[in-house]
Amino acid sequence: CLFYSPGARNGHWGSYSNTDNLSGYKFSGSGPGAGAAVRNDAASMDNETDGCDLETWVYPGFVGNSNEVGPHRGGNLNSALRNNEASISFVSCPI
């Protein structure tokens, strides 16, 4: 999941599949960020999977600087990614 605000708060968006371009997706929920575009507007992320790392990238197609969190972890995006993310993928998943 990606969140509009730091600390995994306010508007949120999530998927259980790789998303090579976040354009066109909007945050859901209520309060700050609800209805805002996800691309280039997230401040934090959370990984709810049991065995995959979750990585968000600066550019579409999983390219450029990235932030990665392990299973059942989350945190604020670093300065290179905060309000500057364009794709998200699951990596290091067990077969």
MDAnalysis code that builds the backbone (N, CA, C; Angstrom):
import MDAnalysis as mda
import numpy as np

u = mda.Universe.empty(285, n_residues=95, atom_resindex=np.repeat(np.arange(95), 3), trajectory=True)
u.add_TopologyAttr("name", ["N", "CA", "C"] * 95)
u.add_TopologyAttr("resid", np.arange(1, 96))
u.add_TopologyAttr("resname", ["CYS", "LEU", "PHE", "TYR", "SER", "PRO", "GLY", "ALA", "ARG", "ASN", "GLY", "HIS", "TRP", "GLY", "SER", "TYR", "SER", "ASN", "THR", "ASP", "ASN", "LEU", "SER", "GLY", "TYR", "LYS", "PHE", "SER", "GLY", "SER", "GLY", "PRO", "GLY", "ALA", "GLY", "ALA", "ALA", "VAL", "ARG", "ASN", "ASP", "ALA", "ALA", "SER", "MET", "ASP", "ASN", "GLU", "THR", "ASP", "GLY", "CYS", "ASP", "LEU", "GLU", "THR", "TRP", "VAL", "TYR", "PRO", "GLY", "PHE", "VAL", "GLY", "ASN", "SER", "ASN", "GLU", "VAL", "GLY", "PRO", "HIS", "ARG", "GLY", "GLY", "ASN", "LEU", "ASN", "SER", "ALA", "LEU", "ARG", "ASN", "ASN", "GLU", "ALA", "SER", "ILE", "SER", "PHE", "VAL", "SER", "CYS", "PRO", "ILE"])
u.atoms.positions = np.array([
    [0.834, -1.192, 0.000],
    [0.000, 0.000, 0.000],
    [0.868, 1.240, 0.000],
    [0.431, 2.246, -0.684],
    [1.025, 3.572, -0.622],
    [0.051, 4.486, 0.099],
    [0.580, 5.417, 0.861],
    [-0.236, 6.342, 1.638],
    [0.106, 7.781, 1.294],
    [-0.896, 8.630, 1.331],
    [-0.739, 10.043, 1.021],
    [0.132, 10.763, 2.052],
    [0.046, 10.362, 3.303],
    [0.752, 11.050, 4.387],
    [1.813, 10.157, 5.030],
    [2.791, 10.762, 5.702],
    [3.768, 9.972, 6.460],
    [3.068, 9.124, 7.523],
    [3.746, 8.072, 7.944],
    [3.201, 7.230, 9.008],
    [2.043, 6.355, 8.590],
    [1.927, 6.060, 7.291],
    [0.847, 5.205, 6.767],
    [-0.524, 5.746, 7.182],
    [-0.739, 7.021, 6.891],
    [-1.996, 7.674, 7.271],
    [-2.696, 8.297, 6.065],
    [-3.976, 8.540, 6.264],
    [-4.852, 9.251, 5.328],
    [-5.067, 8.456, 4.046],
    [-5.238, 9.123, 2.890],
    [-5.562, 8.428, 1.662],
    [-4.606, 7.270, 1.406],
    [-5.137, 6.152, 0.883],
    [-4.316, 4.968, 0.649],
    [-4.693, 4.306, -0.682],
    [-3.734, 3.584, -1.222],
    [-3.926, 2.818, -2.447],
    [-3.108, 1.538, -2.330],
    [-3.656, 0.417, -2.775],
    [-2.928, -0.835, -2.687],
    [-3.276, -1.786, -3.808],
    [-2.347, -2.714, -4.038],
    [-2.521, -3.736, -5.061],
    [-1.704, -4.947, -4.663],
    [-2.151, -6.124, -5.050],
    [-1.378, -7.340, -4.810],
    [-0.689, -7.818, -6.085],
    [-0.519, -6.902, -7.036],
    [0.216, -7.232, -8.249],
    [1.152, -6.073, -8.601],
    [2.155, -6.355, -9.406],
    [3.065, -5.309, -9.856],
    [2.297, -4.285, -10.679],
    [2.621, -3.022, -10.488],
    [1.980, -1.947, -11.231],
    [3.085, -1.110, -11.862],
    [3.247, -1.243, -13.180],
    [4.383, -0.597, -13.835],
    [4.197, 0.891, -14.087],
    [2.987, 1.412, -13.866],
    [2.755, 2.842, -14.004],
    [1.584, 3.237, -13.104],
    [1.844, 4.078, -12.134],
    [0.818, 4.482, -11.172],
    [-0.105, 5.582, -11.698],
    [0.146, 6.073, -12.908],
    [-0.724, 7.097, -13.493],
    [-2.142, 6.564, -13.602],
    [-3.098, 7.399, -13.280],
    [-4.502, 7.026, -13.391],
    [-5.100, 6.445, -12.119],
    [-4.279, 6.067, -11.150],
    [-4.790, 5.540, -9.883],
    [-4.979, 6.683, -8.891],
    [-5.976, 6.534, -8.019],
    [-6.267, 7.557, -7.019],
    [-6.310, 6.945, -5.627],
    [-5.938, 7.758, -4.627],
    [-6.038, 7.323, -3.238],
    [-7.494, 7.207, -2.844],
    [-7.803, 6.193, -2.044],
    [-9.159, 6.045, -1.514],
    [-9.152, 6.407, -0.032],
    [-10.297, 6.256, 0.592],
    [-10.428, 6.580, 2.009],
    [-11.085, 7.931, 2.191],
    [-10.893, 8.503, 3.366],
    [-11.435, 9.821, 3.653],
    [-10.330, 10.680, 4.252],
    [-10.540, 11.949, 4.277],
    [-9.541, 12.857, 4.826],
    [-8.508, 13.255, 3.793],
    [-7.377, 13.802, 4.246],
    [-6.355, 14.293, 3.332],
    [-5.906, 13.223, 2.337],
    [-5.809, 13.617, 1.085],
    [-5.332, 12.722, 0.041],
    [-6.390, 11.901, -0.653],
    [-7.552, 11.731, -0.060],
    [-8.607, 10.936, -0.691],
    [-8.975, 11.561, -2.037],
    [-8.896, 10.769, -3.094],
    [-9.210, 11.230, -4.435],
    [-8.022, 11.815, -5.184],
    [-6.899, 12.037, -4.516],
    [-5.702, 12.578, -5.171],
    [-5.032, 11.485, -5.999],
    [-4.303, 11.878, -7.018],
    [-3.542, 10.939, -7.838],
    [-2.460, 10.277, -6.993],
    [-2.242, 8.978, -7.196],
    [-1.211, 8.252, -6.451],
    [0.181, 8.610, -6.970],
    [0.345, 8.643, -8.279],
    [1.678, 8.898, -8.847],
    [2.205, 10.253, -8.380],
    [3.405, 10.230, -7.860],
    [4.108, 11.427, -7.392],
    [3.412, 12.135, -6.238],
    [2.674, 11.388, -5.417],
    [1.970, 12.031, -4.304],
    [1.932, 11.182, -3.040],
    [2.750, 10.129, -2.940],
    [2.752, 9.274, -1.745],
    [3.907, 9.665, -0.823],
    [3.676, 9.503, 0.488],
    [4.688, 9.828, 1.496],
    [5.164, 8.608, 2.277],
    [4.376, 7.520, 2.261],
    [4.765, 6.318, 3.011],
    [4.199, 5.080, 2.339],
    [4.721, 3.920, 2.752],
    [4.224, 2.666, 2.198],
    [4.239, 1.583, 3.262],
    [3.452, 0.548, 3.022],
    [3.302, -0.559, 3.962],
    [3.187, -1.847, 3.152],
    [3.852, -2.898, 3.617],
    [3.853, -4.184, 2.924],
    [3.089, -5.197, 3.769],
    [1.955, -5.633, 3.301],
    [1.107, -6.563, 4.049],
    [1.260, -8.010, 3.584],
    [2.258, -8.303, 2.752],
    [2.431, -9.672, 2.262],
    [3.131, -10.539, 3.305],
    [3.050, -11.860, 3.101],
    [3.692, -12.806, 4.015],
    [5.115, -13.158, 3.602],
    [5.507, -12.947, 2.347],
    [6.825, -13.416, 1.963],
    [7.537, -12.625, 0.891],
    [7.003, -11.497, 0.474],
    [7.621, -10.717, -0.601],
    [8.089, -9.362, -0.076],
    [9.184, -8.872, -0.648],
    [9.564, -7.483, -0.411],
    [8.751, -6.618, -1.363],
    [8.476, -5.397, -0.962],
    [7.720, -4.456, -1.780],
    [8.625, -3.278, -2.097],
    [8.685, -2.913, -3.384],
    [9.585, -1.845, -3.803],
    [8.819, -0.833, -4.649],
    [9.025, 0.434, -4.369],
    [8.442, 1.490, -5.191],
    [9.574, 2.245, -5.880],
    [9.314, 2.671, -7.105],
    [10.336, 3.214, -7.996],
    [9.997, 4.624, -8.452],
    [11.030, 5.399, -8.781],
    [10.854, 6.776, -9.240],
    [10.198, 6.840, -10.621],
    [10.542, 5.899, -11.510],
    [10.039, 5.945, -12.884],
    [9.117, 4.770, -13.186],
    [8.239, 4.923, -14.193],
    [7.440, 3.790, -14.640],
    [8.345, 2.653, -15.092],
    [7.835, 1.449, -15.025],
    [8.576, 0.283, -15.493],
    [9.641, -0.200, -14.534],
    [9.542, 0.202, -13.255],
    [10.448, -0.291, -12.207],
    [11.895, 0.134, -12.467],
    [12.090, 1.422, -12.731],
    [13.404, 1.967, -13.075],
    [13.727, 3.138, -12.153],
    [15.017, 3.322, -11.871],
    [15.497, 4.477, -11.107],
    [15.634, 4.182, -9.629],
    [15.754, 5.239, -8.837],
    [15.845, 5.090, -7.392],
    [14.621, 4.362, -6.869],
    [14.800, 3.637, -5.759],
    [13.679, 2.883, -5.198],
    [13.777, 2.821, -3.678],
    [12.646, 2.500, -3.055],
    [12.550, 2.187, -1.635],
    [11.989, 0.784, -1.525],
    [12.521, -0.019, -0.618],
    [12.071, -1.393, -0.435],
    [11.771, -1.646, 1.038],
    [10.668, -2.361, 1.290],
    [10.336, -2.798, 2.650],
    [10.030, -4.287, 2.622],
    [10.401, -4.973, 3.678],
    [10.168, -6.403, 3.793],
    [8.733, -6.713, 4.176],
    [8.404, -8.005, 4.236],
    [7.058, -8.439, 4.612],
    [6.659, -7.896, 5.989],
    [5.423, -7.455, 6.080],
    [4.839, -6.923, 7.322],
    [5.636, -5.754, 7.879],
    [6.197, -4.955, 7.000],
    [6.953, -3.761, 7.393],
    [6.435, -2.570, 6.602],
    [6.810, -1.402, 7.031],
    [6.432, -0.189, 6.341],
    [7.293, 0.960, 6.802],
    [7.049, 2.121, 6.244],
    [7.777, 3.303, 6.651],
    [7.566, 4.447, 5.688],
    [8.176, 5.567, 6.037],
    [8.095, 6.748, 5.196],
    [9.059, 6.600, 4.030],
    [8.662, 7.114, 2.869],
    [9.533, 7.090, 1.708],
    [10.693, 8.063, 1.922],
    [11.878, 7.721, 1.386],
    [13.029, 8.608, 1.552],
    [12.866, 9.846, 0.671],
    [13.808, 10.776, 0.789],
    [13.691, 12.054, 0.082],
    [13.695, 11.897, -1.442],
    [14.308, 10.842, -1.973],
    [14.303, 10.622, -3.422],
    [12.955, 10.128, -3.928],
    [12.162, 9.491, -3.063],
    [10.891, 8.884, -3.483],
    [9.655, 9.627, -3.000],
    [9.746, 10.349, -1.904],
    [8.539, 11.007, -1.371],
    [7.986, 11.971, -2.411],
    [6.723, 11.780, -2.743],
    [6.032, 12.555, -3.774],
    [6.753, 12.462, -5.124],
    [7.379, 11.320, -5.380],
    [8.140, 11.130, -6.611],
    [8.197, 9.643, -6.980],
    [7.081, 8.953, -6.939],
    [7.052, 7.520, -7.240],
    [6.128, 7.261, -8.429],
    [6.529, 6.281, -9.271],
    [5.764, 6.039, -10.494],
    [5.416, 4.579, -10.733],
    [6.057, 3.640, -10.010],
    [5.725, 2.227, -10.170],
    [6.009, 1.497, -8.861],
    [5.422, 0.300, -8.738],
    [5.574, -0.475, -7.504],
    [5.581, -1.961, -7.866],
    [6.454, -2.722, -7.190],
    [6.551, -4.139, -7.532],
    [6.880, -4.991, -6.300],
    [6.535, -6.254, -6.423],
    [6.897, -7.243, -5.410],
    [8.175, -7.928, -5.872],
    [9.139, -8.069, -4.984],
    [10.423, -8.684, -5.329],
    [10.795, -9.712, -4.266],
    [11.718, -10.579, -4.601],
    [12.218, -11.601, -3.660],
    [11.102, -12.477, -3.102],
    [10.119, -12.778, -3.929],
    [8.997, -13.611, -3.480],
    [9.399, -15.093, -3.524],
    [9.003, -15.852, -2.506],
    [9.274, -17.282, -2.559],
    [8.436, -17.947, -3.656],
    [8.962, -18.994, -4.203],
    [8.238, -19.697, -5.287],
    [7.263, -20.689, -4.664],
])
